[in-house]
Amino acid sequence: MVLRVHPARLPGMDLHPVRRAGGANRRRESKLNMTSTLKASSETTMALSPIEDILEELKAGRMVVLVDDEDRENEGDFVCSAEHVNVDMINFMTRIGGGYLCVALAGEACDRLDLSPQAAVNTSLRTTPFTVSVDGHPRHGVGTGISASDRVTTIKLLAEPDSRPDDFVRPGHINPLRARDGGTLVRTGQTEGSVDLMRLAGLKPAAVIIEIVRPDGEMARMPDLEAICAEHDLKMCSVEQVIEHRLARESLVERVEPLQGTPIETPHGTFTLHAYRSAIDPQPHIALVVGELDSGEPTLVRVQRRDLLGDIFDATDRPTGRQLRACLRQLQEAGRGVLVYLRPEHMGDGLLDQLQSIQRPGHDDPDQPDLTRSDGVAARSRPIEERELGTGSQILRDLGLSKLRLLTNSPRPYPGLHGYGLEIVEHVPIEVEDTDRS
C-alpha cells in the first residue's frame, strides 16, 4: 500500500471548512496573531456545544476543542479526525495550539501496528499512554518526517486499517497514544475522549490532538479557550459530555445474580455483597453495602483497588489492608455506605510490577488514591491516575448513588466525575486504629 499526501496550495493558511449562515460551507483564513488569539475576554461567554453538534463538526472534517468539564481551570486540546487531517490543520494546531502533537489510537490499532509503550514502566503523573514515536516509511513519500505534509502522511497511515508495522520507521516525529479499552467509561482522559468522539461520529478511531498553550507558555484555561473558539469559529465540548452521552446508551458494567445481593458476615458487621461483570475485563468487581442507599442523602463511599500484598498478606510497608479494614469499620459505624472493591484491569493482581517496584525505594505515597487504584509500593511502578475512575463510578451509579462522602486521606479532583452523575460533597478521613492493623 502506498499513500501520498500533497499539501494544498492555498493563499495564506486555511484552517478548515466552517459554516456560513444559511448552511453553505466556506473556507476561512485563520488568524496567526497568537497574542490576540489567546486574549481571554471577561465578556466571552461560550457554552459547551451539544455532543450532536460536535459529531457533525467532526464528520464534516472540522476541528473542535475538548476539555475535561466546564471548570474554568481546565485545560483544552484541539481535536480533529486523523482521516480528515490536512496540512492547514497541522499548521494551525502546532502554531496556535503550541502543545505536543499526538495521535490517539484504539488499542487494537496499537497492537496491529506493533506500537509498544514508550516506557516499560509508565511513571508519568497521569500515566499518559505514549507509544514509541513513528514516521511513515519513505516509500510513502515521507522525507524527514517533520514537515506538515510528512506528518499528515504518517497520521493518515496510522488511521488506515490496512496499515502494517513495516509502513513506519521508528523513532519518528508523530507520537501515538494508546486509548484504554472502554474509552471514557474507563479512563476520563483526552486520549479516550477524542477516540470516543471519532467512534460516535462514525469515523475511524484515530484522532489528532494537541494541548493549547498560551503565549506566555502556560496552559490555556477556559476563558482563553472560549476566546480561541470565538475567533476561529470552533465548537467546544467536554469529556464529561462524552461520558454522559455514552452512559445514556451503554454501560460497561453489569450486576450479576443474585441482583438483590448476598449477605456476608465480617468481623466488622454484616454487609450485602453485589458482584459486577465488566465488558472489558473477565475479573469480577464487588460492592459491599451497608444500610439503605435510596434515601437521597449523601452516602459514605470508599473505592479501592485490590492489592494482593497489602490486602491479603498485610505487608508492613503497604497501607492498603489496614485502610480497607478501617473503611469497613467506618461504614458500619455510619450505618450506611458502600465499599467498591475493584480488580486491577488487564493486570491480574499487578504482583510482578509490585515486586519489581519494591527494589526502587523513595517513591512511596502513604495515602491511598481513591476511585483509581491502590498505591503504596505499587505507586512506584504505576503512579496515581485520577482519571481512571470509570468502572467504580458506573458501579456507584448502578447502586443509585449521586452525592458521595468519599473516604480518603488524599483529596484530589476527579475530572469527568460529574459525567457519571456523581458529586463528591465531602472528603472523610480514613481513621486507622490499632484494631485495624492485623
N, C-alpha and C positions, 0 to 999 in steps of 0.2 A: 504494500500500500504506500503510495506517495502522496503527500499532502503539502501543497504550497499555498501560502497566503501572500498576496501582494497588497501593500499599503495603498489606500485610496489617495488620489492626488487631488486634494480639495484646497481652496484658499483658506488660510488660517488653520485652526484646528477645530474640526467639527466634533461635537460631543456625541450625540445620539439622537435618534428621532424623538421628538416630543409632540404633544398635542397642540393643535391650533383650535381656537374657539370654533364650534361648529363641527368638530370631529375630524377635520382634514389634518393630515400629518405634514410636518415640515421638519427641516433640519435647522438647528440653532447653533450659532457660533458661540463657543464657550469663552468666558472671560478668564484671563490668566492673571489678573491682578490679585495675588493671593491675600494681600493685606485687606483689600476691600471685601474680598470673598468671605473672609473669616471674621469680620466685624460683627459682634453679637449685639444686635439692636434690642433694647429693652421692650420695644414695641412689637417685635416679631412674635406672633402667636400662631404657630402651625401645629394643628392637631395631627396625631398619627393617622395615616390613611387606613381605611379598611383593608384587610388582607385580600379581599377580592380585587380591589383596585391595584394592589401591589402585584398580584399574579398577572393581571392584564399587562402591566408595565413590562414585566419580565418576558412574557410571551411575545411582546412586540419588540424585544431586543433592547429595551431601555434599562437604565441603571437606577437603583434605588439606594436608600440609606437604611442600615439595620442597626438598631440599638437594643440594649437589654430590656428596658422598660421606659416609662415616662419620667423617671427620676432626672432632675436637672444635672446631676453629676455624672450621668452615664456617658460612656464613650460610644463612638459610632464607626461603622465601616461602610465604604462604598461596596456595593454588591452588583454583579451582573452575571448573566449566564455564560459559561465557558463556550458554549456552542455559538453564541451571538457576539462574542467579544471581537472588537476590531482595533486597529491601530489608534484611532482617535480616542477610544475609551481608555486604552493603556496609557496614552499620554496624559489624559485628564486625571486618571487615578493616581499616577505617580507624581504629577506636578501639583495638583490640588489636594490630593489625599496625603501624600508625603510619608505614609507608613511603610509597612513591609508587605509587598505584593505576594499573595499566596493563592493557591487553587485548592479549594475544599473539595474532597472526593469521597465517594462512598467507600466503605471498607472493601467491598467486592472488587472495585477498580484497583485499589492499592494492592490487593493480593494478586490480581491478574497481571499487573504491571511490575510485580516484584519490588514494590516501593517499601523497603524496610524502614523501621524507625530511625530517625536521625541519631538518636542516642539509645544505647542498650537499656539504660535505666533513666527514665524521664524524671528529673528533679526540678523542673521549672515550676514557678509559682502556681500556674494554672494547668499544669501538665498539658500544655499546648502540643497537640499530636503531630509534630513535624515529621515528615519522612525525609529520606535522602533527596537532595535537590537534583533537578534534571534539566537538560536541554533536549530539544528534538534532534534526532540524528541528522548529520549533514546531508544524507540522501534525500531528506525532505526539504532541502533548501536553506537550512539553518546555518548561519555563519558563526559568529562568536557567541550568539545566544542572548546578548544583552539588548539589542535594538528592539524597538517596539514591534516591528514586524516579525522578528525571530521569536519574541515572547508569545505573540499571537499564535504562531505556528505550533509552538510547544504546547500551549494551553489547549488548542483545538485537538491536538493529538491525545492529550490526557483525557479529553472528554469523549473521544471516539471509541465506541465499544469494541471495534476490531483491532485496536492498537495492541502491540505486544511489547514485552520488555526491551527487545532489541530495536525498537523505534526511538529509543532515548539513549543519551550518554549521561554519565554521572561522574562527578557532581555537575551542577549547572546553575542557571540563573532563575529558575522557577521553583518555588517552594510549595510542594503539595502538603496538604493537611488531611489527616485521616479522620473522617467523621465517625462518631460512635454508632454502632448498630442501634437502631431505635431512635436515632436523632434527638430532637429536643425533649422527647419523653424520657430520655435517659440522662442527657447532659445539656445544660442550657447555655451552650456557647454559640458564638457567631459561626463557628465551623459547622455545627449541626443545624443552626438556624438557616444558614444560606443553602445548604444541601436540601433541607426540608422544603424551602421555598421553591427550589427547582423541581422537586418531585411534585409538589402541589400544583405547579404551573404546567405540568406535563412535559417538562424538559429533561434533558439528560442530567443525572445527579452530579453535576460538577459546576462549581461557582467560583468566580474570580472575586477575591475580597482584599481590601486594604484598609488599614486604620486611617482615620482622618486626624491630622496633626495641625495645630495652629502655627502661624509663622514664628512664634517665639519658641517653638519646639515642644510645647506642652500639648497634651491630648485635647482635642476639641470636645467641648461639653454641649449639652443640649441647646443653649442659646446660640452657640457657634454653628451647630448643625442645622438649626432652623434657618439661620441666615443663609447658609450654603444652599439649602434646598430651595429657598425662596428665589435666590439669584439664578440658580441653574435649572429651575423648574423640575425639581426632583421630588419624588414622594418618599416618605419615611414610614417605617413600621418597626415593631419591636419583636424580640424573641418571645416575649410574654404573649404577644398576639398569636404568634405561630403555635405556641403551646395550646392556647385556648381554642384555636381553630381545629387543631388535631384532636384534642380531648372531646370536642363536640361530636366527633365522628369515629373515634377509635380509642382503644386503651391497650397498653402492653401488659397489664397485669390482670389476672382473673382469680377470684376467690374460689377455692376448691371445696368439695364436700367434706364434712357437713357444713353448709353455709352458715348455720347458727353457731358454729364453733364447738370446741371441745373443752370442757372444764379440766384444768390441771391444778394439782396441789403443789405448792413450792414452800420452802422454809419461810417465805415472806408472806404467804397467803395464797388464796385461790385466784387464778386468772382464767379467762376464756381464751383459748388459742385458736387463731384463724390462720390457715395456710393459704399462700398465694403462689400461683404459677406465673412465670414471666414468659412472654412470647420470644424473648431473645436469649434466654438462658434456661437450661434444664433444671437448675437448682432451685428448690422452693425457698420462699421467704416467709417469715411468720410475723404475726402481730399478737401480742399479749395484752388483753383488755381487762380492765377492772372497772366496775360500775357501769352506769348507763351513759351513753355518748350522745343521746338525741335531745339534750336539754337546750342546746344552742349556746351554752356558756363556754368560755374559753377552756380548753382541755389541756391538762398536763401531758406532755409528749416527750418521748426520747426515741431517736432514730440512731441505730448503731450497727456498724458492720461487724460481722463475725471475725474474731481474731483468735486463732487456734491456741497460740502460745499463752496469750493473756487470759482468755475466757475459760479454757479447759484446764491448762496446766498452771495457771496463776503465776506466770513468770514474774519475778520480783521487779524487773525493770519495765514491766508493761502494765499500765494502769487500767486496762480495759475490763478485766474481770472484776476488780474492786468497784469500778464505776457502774458496771452492769448490776451488781448486787445492790449498790446504793440506790440506783434508779428504781429497781423493783420495790425496794422498801419504801421509797418516797411516793411511788404511785399508790401503794397500799395505804400509806398514811393519808394521802389526799382523798382516797376513796373513789377516785375516778381518773382514768387516764389510759394511755397506750404506750407500749414499748414495741417499736418495729425493729425486728432483728433481721438484717439483710445478709445474704450470702454474697461474697465478692464475685462480681460478674466476670465470667470468662477467665477466672483466676484460680479456681479451686479454692484453697484457703490462703493462697499467697505465701505458703510456708517457705518455699525456696528463696523468694525475694527477702523474706524476713530474716532467714538465717544468714544470707549474704550481708544484709544491712547491719547485723549485729557487729560485724567487723569494722564498721565505719562509725566510730563514736563522734559525739559532738554536734549532732543534728536533731537531738530529741526535742519534742514539743510535749510537755506534760499534759496539755489539755487535749481532750478528745474532740475532733471536729464532728459536728452533727450534720445529719441529712447527707452525709458523704460516706465516710469510712472510718474504721478505727485507725488510730495512729500509734503513738509510742515509737517503737523501733521501726515499724512499718513506714512511718512518716519519712524516715531517712531514704527509703528507696522509692517512695511514691508520695509526694508532698500533698498538703491539704488542697482539695479541689472543691471549692464551694459550689461549683456548677453541677456537680454530679448528684443531683437530688431527685431525679425523675422517678425512680422506682418507689422509693419511700413516700414521695408526695402522692403518687397515684394510690398507694395503699391507704394513706390517711384520707384521701378524697373518697375512696370507696367506703370507708368506715363512717362517712358523713361528717367529718370534721371540717372546720373552716378557720376558727381562731385558735391559735396554739400558744400554750405556755411551755416554752421549749427548755428542757433540762440540758444545761450546758455550762461549762466553765470557760468557754471561749466564744462569746457572742461575735457574730460576723454577719455581713449582708449575704443574702442568697438571691442572686439575680434570677428573675423569671419566676419566683415562687408564686407571685400573685396570679400567674397564668394557670396555676392549678387550683385556683380558688382558695388559697391558703394565706393566712396572715399571722405573723409572729407578733403577739401583743405583749409578751413578757418573756424575759430570759430568767430562768430559775436555776440557781447554782446547784451543782451536784454535791451533796454533803456526804463524803465518805467517812464512815465511823469505824471504830475498831472491829465491830462485829462484821463489817463488810470485807475484812482483809483475809478471810480464809473460808 
